Amino acid sequence: MARVIAIANQKGGVGKTTTAVNLGASLAVSEQRTLIIDSDPQGNTTSALGFPKDPSRQSLYQTLILGEPIEKVTIDAQVEGLDLVPSDRNLVGAAVELVNMDDREYRLREALRKSRDNYAFILIDCPPSLDLLTLNALAASDSVLVPIQCEYFALEGVSELLDTLTRLQKSINPSLAIEGILLTMYDDRTTLSKQVAADLRSFFGDKVFESVIPRNVRLAEAPSHGMPVIFYDIHSKGAESYMLLAKEVIANAQKRAGEGIERADTGTRAAAAGAASSSGNAGVTSDDGDSGSSGPSVGPE
């Protein structure tokens, strides 16, 4: 049965969409069949995977509001082993329409009951707000992955977020756990990034992923080409970081299942090489202008 992971943070611009797209692709090339659900009305996850806006395409709206089986709105994400439930602008109205529905917080959980048997992981990209779309995602999830930008205000917001999750555990989903805190947009040239990382690790310990996502040119460029960074530039530090994160997530799942812990870096380059050979459109292969500490923020949000 799939492990359902919501990628959530009430703060925008922290890398939720970038993480959903690139972690999902990295899990898929690691032979973990994965479904990504785009529950953000902005639809950035959908477009980052190469699907432009299409009013005729069914989306998560049809499942949440009209009761359409989720497998009917699921599409092939153009990566072997990766599927997508797309978003569209109708989801803006869904947050309002859900208010008067029975079991309004649990409609996504019910929709996923059958699909969980078909995947190893289901990732849900949440909106940057605590509305009914996010509540549906958290009610349906086993755990929450929290991307946090390495800046001062992230430290202020993380305690508020965890307080919110505690309340949700009591009221909506008692089994909801913290999958991990992910440091994003890390710039190892700055004292601030290092201090934020050190403070978070000191406070949360092993709840913080060992993998760190750097500021990276290729991560920012890949969505405009409609592909995950592992297919755009497999040699970039962004691609390598998300492959390492995928290995950590897989190892955590194996640990919970009692199958033992796999080293986070085991098979990273082998799986990445497989991704490159299976993609006919690997994009730029040089690392010019690409360093772990330069370039714009990671991807769309």
N, C-alpha and C positions, 0 to 999 in steps of 0.2 A: 504494500500500500504506500502511496506517495506521501512524502513529507511535504506539508504545505507551509511555505514560508512567506509571510508578508514583509515587504520592504517598505518601511514606514518611517517618517519623521514629520512632525508638524511644521517644521521649518522647510521652506522651499530652497532650491538651489544647492542641495547637499550631495547630489549624485544618485538619487533613487532610481531614476530612469536608466542612467548609464549602468548602474549595478544590475538592474533587472535584465537588460539586454545582454550584457557581457558575461555576467555570471551564468545566465541561462545557456548561452552559446557554449561557454566553457564546460558546463556540466554535460551538455549534449555530446561534445566531441570527446568527453571522457566516458562515453558509452552509458550515460545516465539519461534515459528518456525523460524529457522535461517539457512542461507546459508553462508558458508565460501568460498571465492574465493582465491585460492593461485596463485598470479600473480608474484611470485618470482621464477626465473628459478632454484634456488637452491632446491626448492621443500621441504623445511623443514616442512612447515605446513602439507603437504600431508603425509610425513613420521611420523610426530608427532601424527597423527591421526590413525596410524597403517597400512598405505599403502606403502609397499616397492616399489622401482622403477620397472616399468613394461612398456617396450617399446610398448606393444600392447594396452595399455590403452589410451583412448582419454583424451585430456586435454584442458586447456584454449587455447592452440595453435590452435586447430581445429576451435574454435569459432572465434578467432581474425583474423586468416589468411584465413581459408577455408570457413568461413561463416556458420559453423555448428551451429544449434540452441543450446543455452546453456543448455537447459534441456536434450539434448542428451548426453552431456559430464558430467552431474551432477551425482554423486554417493552418496549412503547412507553412512554417516560418522560413522556408527555403534553406534550412540547415538540417542535415540528417539528424533525426532524433529530437527535433525541436518543433513544437507546435505553439500557436498563438491564438488567444481569444482577443480580438481587436477591440479598440475603443472608438467612439465617435462623439460628436458634439451632443447627441441625444442624451448622453450620460449626465449632462448638466441638469436636464429635467428629471432624470431618474431619482436624483437625491431628494427632489420635492415630491415626486409621485410615490416614493416608498413610505412617506410619512403616514399615510392612511391605510397601509397594507398590513395584513396579519403577519406576525413573525418577521417584521421588516428587517431586523438585524441578521436573520438567519437564512435569507433566500439564497445567498451564494453558497453557504455550507450545504444546503440541501441539494443544490444543483451539482455540487462536486462529488456527491456520495458515490456514484457509479464510476466517474472518471478517475478517481484516486487509484483504482486498480490498474490503470493503463500507463501510469508514469512512476518514475522514481522520485521526481521532485516537481512541485508546482510552485511557481513564484508569482506573487501578486504585487504589481506596482501600484502603490496607493497614492491618492492625491495628497498635496501638502496641507491637509486640513483634517479635522476630526468630524467629518460629516457621515451620513449614513452609508456612503460608498466605502469609506475607510472602516466603519464599524462592521460592515458585512465582510470585508477582507479579514479583519482581526478575529471575528467570530468563526470564520472558516479555517483559520490557520492553527498549526501546531506551535509555531514560534514566530518571532519578529526579528528581522535583521535591521539594525538601525545604522544607516550611514551618517557619519558626523564629519563635517568639514573641520579641518584643523585651524580654527580661529577662536578668538576669545569668546565670542557670543555663543559658540557651540557649547561651552562649558556651562553657561547659564541655562541653556535650553534643555540639556540632557536630563537634568533632575526633574523638570516639569514633565518631560515625556515619560519618564519612568513612573512618576506619580500617576499619570494618566493610564499607563498600562496596568498598574496595580489596581486601579478602580475597575478597569475592564475585566480583569481576572475575577474580581468579586461579583460582577454583575452580568457579564456576557459569556466569558469563556474561561472557566476555572483552570483549564489545562494549558493555557497560553504561556509559553516560555520565551526567554530571550535567546535567540539563536546566536547572537553576537553583535558587538558594536564594531563597525567598520570605519576606519580612519580614511577619509578621502581628501583629495586635493592637497596632499602632503608635499611640502616644499622643504627638503632637507638643508637648504641654504639658510633658513630663517630660524632664529631662536624660538619664535612663537610656536611654529609647528612642532618643534621638538618638545617644548614645554607642555603644550596641549596634549600631545601623545603621552608624555610621561605622567601627567596628572590623571588622565583617563585610565591608564594601565595601573597606576597606584590605587585608584579608587575601585575600579571594576575587576581588576585582576585578569583571570583567564576568560572573562566574558568579552574581552577585546581580542579581535582576530589578530593573529601574528602578521597576516598579510596586510599591507598598507597600499592604498591606491595613490600614486603620485599625480601631481599636475603633469599633464602629458599632451603634447600636440596631437598625436595620432588618435587619442581618445576623443578629442574635440572634433577632429575631422571626420571620423568614421560615420557618424549618423547622417551627414550630408550625402554620403554615398550609399545609404540604406543598408549597411551591413555592420555586424559586430566587429570590434577592433581586431579580433583574432583572424578575421578574413581580410581585413583591410591592410594590416601590417603585423604579421605574426611575430616579427622581431622586435616590436616596440616594447617599452617597459610597461605600458598599459596592458598589453595582451598578456605578458608574463605575469603581471600582478593578479589579473583576474583568473588565470589558470591556477595560480597558487591558492587563491581564495576558494576556487571550486574544489580543490583537493582537501582543503580544510573542512569545507561543508560536507563532503563525502565522508571524511574521516570521522566527523562528529556523528553522522548518521550511523556509521558502522559501530561506533562506540556504543550508541544507544541500543543498537540491535544486538550487542554482545558479540560482535564479530571481530573485535580487536581494532586498534587504531592504526591506520596507515599513515606513514610519514607524509606531511603536507606537501613535500616537493616530489614525492615518488611519481614517476611517469609524466611529469609536467611537460618536459620537452618532447617526449614520445607522442603524447596526446596532441600537443600543439603541432608537431610535424604532420600527424595524421590529418589535422584540420586543414593545413596548408595544401596537402596533396589532394584532398577531397574537394577543395574549392577551385573553381576555374577562374575566380576573380579575386586574387589575393591582394590586389592593390599595390601600394608602394611598399617596396621591400628594403629600402635603405632607412637608416635611422637619423637622417640629416634633420637637424633642428629638433630632435626628440631626445629629451633627457628627463630624468626623474624629477627634476626640480624647475622646469621651465614650461612656458606655454600657457594657454588659457585654461579655464576651468573645465572639468570633465563633462563633456557632452550636454545634452538638453535636459531640462528639468520641468 
